[in-house]
Amino acid sequence: MSRCMLFCWLIVASATSALAGNTHGLPDPAKESQAWWKDYSGGYITSGCAPAFSALTLTAFACDAYVQDSELAYYVTQATAAVGPLNAGNGTYWVAVHRDTSTAVSGWTRQTGTHYLWQLSASQPATAAGTYQFAKVTVAAGAITAVSELGTRHITANETVSANRTVDLTARWSFGQGGIVTVAGGVTLTFCGEVDAPKRPIFTVTGTLTFCANNRTEALYPQWFGAAQDGTTDDSAAFTATLAAVPATSSGAMTVRLLPGVHMIGSTITLNKRVVLQGVGNRPDTNTTLGATIIKKTAAMNATGINITVPGVKLEGFTLDGTAGNGGIGITVHANSTAIRDVAVVNQGGSGIRVGDPTTANGVNANSWYFSNVGAMNNGADGFRFEDNTDGADRDANAGTCVGCFARGNASSGFGLIKASANTFLNILAEANTGRGVYVSDISGTNRFFGGDLEGNTLNDLHCDTANLAGGGGYNVYDLNCCSLDGSGNQKLQADPTYSFYYLNEYRYDGIFDKMAGAASTVDMATWYANKAQNDAAYLFLQVTRHATAGNRRASLDVKDIGGTARLLALNPSGGPVTIGGTTTPGAGVGLSVNQMTLPVSQTWATINALTPVDGMMGYCSDCTIGACATPGTGAHVRRNPSGWVCY
């Protein structure tokens, strides 16, 4: 029930029930109503009570307010009058309005002939009977330096802030039906208190409205600044006004809360202050808006939807959509420590989300980003693109984490990394993209992909461009469910054997070497790899599964050519001896160190025991007779430790 409705009910009740409902023991219905109102309201400002100042005087101002004593509430109207001079010394003064113009109030000085009282005190005085404190005044060096509004203000009509004003963090503005505050041009309203308002326009700002860094308002709403959220009206100006009111601070963040519904935008939402842009949930398919928050670019908008330019911004719980014909990227991240959770970016003319700025000469610091359950679908370029413009070692689209992110139906790659390093991707999904599922290129190194699924992408599911070799950048690791077959039965993989480790669960091992060699049916890669003339050490880590035969033969290899001679461990699909650089002896070859080897098929103990042992060698023994698996005919996994062979 609104305050106005309750007040009307109190009046009607008092007029019709006389003393029948008298709960305060007062002599007549009018005073009983006053007592009820006192119990309900607690006192508040209805209009005015907002002084400007000069020297030691609060210049003439009016004030209307409800005050209360121990029994009743009183409505006080004070005509325009000045307060001062506040000449009791430097310090903090408290200003109040009193129920009458003559009664002495202990500890307070009355402005002669008015309802106004004032008191010098380091801390706020207790509220005296029949008074309401509405201002805190700071006097320093013999002059007023600041005035802050106190208490509760009920706003039921259009009020104009025509002089600079500060609202204290203990204050509260409550907006009733029809209440709106206009901040005049050239005027600054600094608000540190609490706003209690319906989700409709309550601010019209020509001058400046800014909230304090430690304000008591839970969140700002674009509706307060004129957003229609009707799926038709362009709400860009309302977003701009809302974000202008957010405090500029390097610590903490203010929340801008978005209700269910569709905000249309025709220009970029620039997040240049530390803010949490928070909706109630996303609908990745956008087939319905029920229960979802959607920001949607107009067809004519050919620019970025949301641009993040300062550290510490968070996006949560909404869909960024695009009307057919729009252009530009959905979200650009041009600052570090950005967090995006439960957000979907769909139907953008360009990429869905881009981290980094390839258009700036030295790139931008877009490190330490964190995405969780973020989707990019049906966008006109990449779903996710991590790209910097720095050729040196100090690449900036890096040190990020993507958890449970998914890219589907994008016109280029699902996840594209260009000059991006030291990022981690956990349980991602990339499917049905027109380009590649994951594309890593151009000195992108030390990236890690653990878990997830790449399938059904048109060009390749996983594509590691040879340009990635140039300039180093560290080794990439791929531990993924990958890769599907194309129409010709070839795996959708372009591999990089020098700067990558692969652990691909759905890849037939008799084809992976073909992809790396570019040959039709090569299995022994030693000759091919030697011809690559790589002078630095080569690493390759694979888990590959041959689905073409029963038993799922597996191989897990870690090969390092520490002598500079390029060599590669090749698998024999027939299950015969493993070949290393043309020999059949593990560990043979100039400068070759085999750190770990899992045999492609099970072997007898006699075969395994005949091998030249290398620490870390592993295999499956069909008839082991050592340790806990000494019973003949019992199969077991074995590993070579410094102390000898052990079961595990």
N, C-alpha and C positions, 0 to 999 in steps of 0.2 A: 504494500500500500504506500502511495506517495505521501510526502509530508503534507502537501496541500489537502489531499483527500482526508487524511487523519485529522487535520485541524478543523476542516468543515464538519467532520463527524463529531468532534468534541463540542462544537458550537451547537449543533442540532441536539445532541444528547443533553446538554446543559439546559437548553431552552424547553425541552419537552419533559424532562424528568424532575425538574425543580431540585429539591434537596434529597429526592429518593436515592440518588447515587452518590451522595456526599460521603467521600472517604477521607477527607482532610479535616472535618469538623468545622468548616468555615460557615459564616452566617448567611451567605446568599449564593445563587448559582453562578453569578459572574466571577466572584472570587474563587469558587471551586474550579471553574474553567481555567482561571489564571494558575491555580496550583497544579492542575493537570498539565498545562502547557509547560510550566516550570520543570515538572518531572520528566517530560518528554524531550524538551529542546536543549536544556543545559546552557542556554544563552548563545547568541550568534549575531553576526553583522548582517544587515539586510542591504545596506547601500552606503557609499561614502567611506568614512573612517580610513582614508588613505592620504595622509598629509605629505606635501612637499616640504622643503626646509630651506632656510637661509640663516646663516650665522648660527645663533643659539635659539632660533624660533621656528616652530612648525607653522608654516604660513596657513592662512585661514582656510578651513575645510569644514564640511558638514559631516554628520555621522548619524545613521539610524541603526539601532541595534536592540535586541532583547537582552535584558539583564535579569538577575534573580537574586532574591534574598533567601532566607531559610524557609519561607512559605510560598511566595508568589513569584511569578514572572511579570516583568514590566516592559512595555514597549517605549523606548526613549527616542525622541527626535531632537537632535541638536542642530541648530542653524549654524551657518558658516561663522567660524570663530578661530582665532589663532591660539596657539599654546606656547607659552614661554615668556620671557627667556628662561631656558633651562640652565640656570647659573649656579647650581649647587656644587659645581666642580666637574672634572672630567670623569668619565665612566659610563655606565649603562643606565638609561632612564626607561621606565615603564609607563605607558600612557593607557588610561582607562576611561570609560564613560560610566557615569553614575545615574541612579534613578531620579535624582532631583538635582537642584542647582545650589543648595545651601547647606545641607547636612555635613558636618565635619566627619571625616573618615580617618581614623588613626593611622599615622605613618604616611599619609598622602597629602599632597599640596593641591588645592583646588584652583583652577583657572577661574578667577573671580567672575561670578554671574553666569557660569556655564556648567554643563554636565561633565566637563573634562577634569581629570585628576592626573597627577604625575608623581613619580617617586624615583629617587636615585638609589640603586641597589645592585650589587655585583651579581646576584641571582634573582630569578623571577619571584616576586612576592606572592604570598598566598592571596587568593581571590577574596576580597572583602565583600560582605553582604551588600547586595544591590549594585555591584559593579561588574564590568566586563573589560578585560584587558585586550587591547587591539593593536598595540604597536610597541616595538623595542627600538630605542634610539641610542646611538653611540655618539658620545661627545669626546673629542680628543683635541688637545692644543687649543682649548677655548672655543671650539666650533663643532656643530653637528657634522658628522662625516657619513652617517648611514642611518636609514630607517628601514626596519623590517616589519612586515605585517604579521600579526599573531591571530590565533583563534580560528573560528569557523566562519566562513562567509557563504550565505545562501544566495545564489544568483538566479533570479527568476525573470530577468529582463536583459536588454542589451546594455552592458556597462562598457565604457571606454576608458582605457588606461592612457591618459594624456600627458603623464610625466613619468620619469623613470621610477620603477617600483621594484622592491624585493619582497618576496613572500617567504617567511621563515619556515624552516623544516618542521616546526611544530604546528604550522597552520594547515587548514583544510578548506578547499573550495568545493562546495556541493552545488551542482547545477540542476535546477528544476526545469519544468516545462517552459520553453521559450528563453532560457538563460543562455547568454552568449557574451563573450568578452572580446572586445576589439582593441588591439594594440595599435595606437596611432603611429603614423610615420615619424621617424626620428626618435622614437621612444623605445626603451628596453624594459621588458618585464622579465625579471629573473625569478624563477619559481623553484623553491626548494621544498615545498610542502607536498600535500596529498591532493590529488584530483579525484573526486567522486562524481562520475558523469555517465549518462547514457551514451550509447555508441551512435552519435549524431554530431553535426557541426557545433562546436562550442567555442572555437577560436577563429577569429579573423585577424590576420597579422599583416599589417603594412610595415610596421617597424620591426622589432626583434623580440622574439620569445625564446628564451633558453632555460632549460632545466639544470639545476645544480648537479654536480657529480654525485652528491650524497642525498639526492631528493627522496621523498617518501612516496612517490607515485610508482605503483607497481609496474606499469607499462604505458606506452603511448599507442594510440589507435589512429590510423589514417582517417577514419570517420570523423574524428574530432576536428580535422583540418579540411573537411569537405569531400572526402572520398565517397563515391556513390556505391561502389562494389556491385553494380547491377549488370555487369557483363557487356555494357555498351559504352558508358561514359568513360572518357580518358581520365584516369586517376593519377596521372604522372605528377601534376602540380601538388596534389594532396600528399604524395610520397615525399616530394621535395620539401614541403613545409614541415612535415612530420620530422624528417631527418635533420632539418635545420634547428629544431628544438632540442635535439639530443645533445647532451654535454660533450664537449671536446675534452677527452681525458685519456691518459695512457694506461689507466688501471680501472678494472671493472668494466661493465658494459650495460647500457640501458636496453631494455627490450621494446621492440616495436611489434605489437601483436596483431596478427591478421585473422579475421573471422572466416568462417566458411563462406564460399561464394567466389565470384570471379572479378578480379581487378584488371581492367584493361589499361594498358600503358602504351603511349606513343613515343616515349623518349626514355633514355637510360636511367635506371635507378642507381645512383652513385653512392656507395657506402664509403664515405670518407671520414667517418667517425667510428669509434668502437661501439658496435651495436649487435644485438641479437635480433634477427628478422625471423619471427616465429609464427608459423601457421598451425592449424589444428590437424593436418594430415595431408598426404598427397594421393592423387589418383593417377598412376602412371599411364593408364590407357585413355584417360580424359573422356571416356564415353559418358560419364555422368559427373556432375559437380556436387552431388549430395554428400554432405559430410566432409568435403575437401576444401582446402584453400588453393586457389589457382590465380597466378599472375599470368596474364596473356598479352603477348605483343600483338599490336594491330597489323593488318596486312601491309600497311604503308611503312611500317617501322623497319629501317634498314640499318640497325645499330645493335650494340650489345644490350641485352636485357638488364643484367645486374653486373656492375663493375665494382670490385672490391679493391680499394687503394690504401687501406691502413691495416696494420696488424691486429689480430685478435677478434676479427669479425666471425659471427656464427650465423649459419642459415639452418633452419629446422622446419620440417613438416609442411611443405607445400610443393606444388607443381608449377614449373615455369613452362608455359605452353606458347605456341606461336600460331597465329592465323596464317592460312595458306598464302604464300606470296611474300612473307616477311623475309628479311635478310639479317646477317650478322650472327654473332655468337650468343649463346644463351647466358652463360656466366663466365666472366673473366676474373682470375685471381692474380692480382698484381701486388700482393703483400704477403708477409709470412704469418704463420700461426693461424691460418684460416681453418675453421671447422664447418663441415657440411654434413648434416644427418637427415635421413628420411626425406630426401628431396628428389624429385624426378624432373628432368629437363627433356622436353619432347618437342618435335616439330619445329625446330629452329632452322633458319635458312643456312647457317654455318654450323660449326661444331657445337656440341652441347655444352661442354665445360672445357675451358682452356686455363691451365696453370702456367704462368710465365708470360713473357712478352717478347716475341721475336721481332717486333717492329721497333724496339728501342735499341739504340746502338750497343749498350753494355748490358742489356737485359734488365730485369727487376728482381729484387729479393722476394721470391715466392716459395721460400723453404718451409719445412715443418708443417705442411698442410695435413689435414686429417679428414677423410671421407668415410662415412659409414652408411650402408644401405642407400646408396645413391645410384639412381638409374639414368641412363641417357639413351633415348630411343627415337628412331625415325628422324634423325637430324640430317642436315644437308651435307655434312662433312664428317669428321670424327665424332664418336660419342664423347670420349675423353681425350684431350690432347695436352701433353706435358712438354712444353717447348720453351727453350731459352735462346738467346742470341749471343751467348758468350762462347767463344771458341776455345778459351783457355781452360785451365783446371778449375777455375772458380765458377762452375756452372751453378745456376740459381734455382731452377725448377727441380728441387731435390729434397731429400730427407723427409718425404711424405709417406703416408700410409693410407691405403685404400682397402676397406674391409667390407666384404659382401656387396661390392659394386657390380653393376650389370649394364651391358651395352648390347642393344639389339636393334637390328633394322636400320643402322646408320649407313649413309651413302659412301663412307670411306671406312677407316678402321674403327673397331670398337674402342681400343686403347692404343694411342699413338705416343711414342716417346722419342723426342728429337732433342739431343743435347740435354738430357735429363738424367740425373744420377742419384744413386743411393735411395731409391724409393722401394717400398715394400707393398706388394699386392697379395691379399689373403682372400681365398675363396671367391674369386671373381667369376663372372660369366660373360662370355662374348660369343654371340651366336647370330646367324643370319644377317651379318653385316656385308654390304656389297664389296668392301675391300677386304682387309685382314681382320682377324679377331684381335691379335696383339701384333703391333708393328714396332720394332725397336731399331733405331737407326742413328747415324751421325754422332759418334762418340758418346752414346748413352751407355754408361757403365755402372756396375755395382747395384743393379736393380734386382729385386728378388720377387719371384712369383711362386707362391705356395698354395696348393689346392686350387679348386675351381675347374671350369670346364670351357674348352674352346671347341666349337663345332659348327658346321654348316655355314661357315663364312665363304664368300664366293671365291676370292683369290687364294688366300692361305689362312689357315687357322692361326699359325704362328710364323712370323716373318722376321728374320734377323738379317738386316741389310748388311752387305759387306762394308759399307761406309762406316759401320760401327767399329771396324778395326782401326781406322785412322785416329791417331792421337791418344790411344789407350782408353782410360776411363774406368778400368777395373772390369771384373768378370760378372756377367749376368747369370742368374740361376733360374731355371724353369722347372718347377715341380708341378705338373698340370695333367689333367685328363685331356689328352690331345693326341693325335689329330685325325680328323675324319678323312675319308677318301673322296677324290673328285670323280667325275664321270668316267675317267679312264682307269680308275683303280689306283691312282697315285695319292700318296699322303700329302695333305695340305700343309707342308712345312718347307720353309727355306731356312736352313740352319747355318750357324756360324761356329765352326769347330774350334776356333782359336780363343775366342773371348767369351765363351758361354759354357755353362754346365746344363745338361738336359736330364730330366728324370720324367719321362713321358709314358704314362701308364697305358695309353691306348695306341701305341705306335708299333707297327710290325718291324722287328729289328732287321729283317732282310731287305728293307727299303730305305732305312735311315741313311745308310752310307751312299746310296744312289743319290739322295737329295743333296748331301754334302759334296759329292764328287761331280754331280751333274752328269753322271754316266747312267747307262740304261740298266746294267746288271752287275756292277762291280761290288764285290764283297771285301776283298783284301785291299785296304786303303793305303798300305805302306808306300807303294810307289807314287800314288797320287799325292799323298800328303808331303812326301819328300820334295816333289816338284813345286810345292807351294813356296819353297825357299823362305820359310819363316825363320828368323834368327833368334827370336825369343822363345821362352818355354811355352809349350802347348799343353792345355788341359782339356780333358773331355770326361764328362760324367753322364752316363746314360743308364736309365732303366727302360728297357724296351720289351714288348711282349709280342711274340709271334702267335697270332691267332689262327694262322693257316694250318697248324698242326696241333694235335692233341698234346696236352701237357703244359702248354704255355711256357715255352723256354724263355728264360730271363738272363740278362747280363748286366752286371753293375761294375763299372770300370773307373779307375782313377789313374790316369797315365800321365807321367811327367817326364819330358825329355830334358833332363837337367844339363846334359852335355852340349846342347845346342843343335844336335842332329834331330831332324824332324822325323818322328816315328809315330805310329798309331797302332793300337791293339785292335785287330780285326776279328770278328766272330765268324765261325764256320757254321752255317745253318744246318749242316748235316750232323752236327753234334760231335765232330772229331776234335783233334787237338786244337787249342787256341794258338794263333800265330801272332808273334810280336816282331814286327820289322823283318819278316821273312824267316825267323827261326821258330822252333817248336819248344823252346825252353823258356819258361817264365823268368824274366830278369836278364835275359841275354841281350846283347847289343851294347854299343858304346854309350856309356853315360845314361842308360835307361833305368829308371826306378819304377817298379810296379808296386804301388802302395796297397792296392786292394783289388781283388779279382773274385768274381763269382762265376763259376763255370756255367756254361749255357745249358747243360743237361746233367743229370745225376751220374756219378761215377762210382766205381767200386773202390774199396779201400786200397787195394793194390795199385790202382791207377793214381789215386791221389798221393799215396805215400811215395810213389816213384818220382813225383815232381820235385824239382829243386825248390825247397820251401822259401817263401818270402813272408815276413810278418804282415799280418792283415789279410792274407789270402783266405777266401771263404769258398765253401762249396757244399753240395749235398751228396752225402755218402750213402749208397744203397745197402751196404753191409758192414757198417763201421764196427770195430772191435776195440775201441778205446773208451776209457772213462765210464760214464754213466750209460753209454750205449754199446756195451761190450757184447751183447747177445748177437750172434751172427744172423744176418738177414734183416736186422732192424735198421731202418733208414734213419739218418740224423743229419743235422746241419753241423758242419765243422768249421773251425777257424784256427788259423795259425798264429799263435802268440810267441813271444820270445822263449817261453818255456817249452813250447812244443804244440802239437795239435790238441784242441779241446772241443768238446761238444757244447752246443748252445741251443 
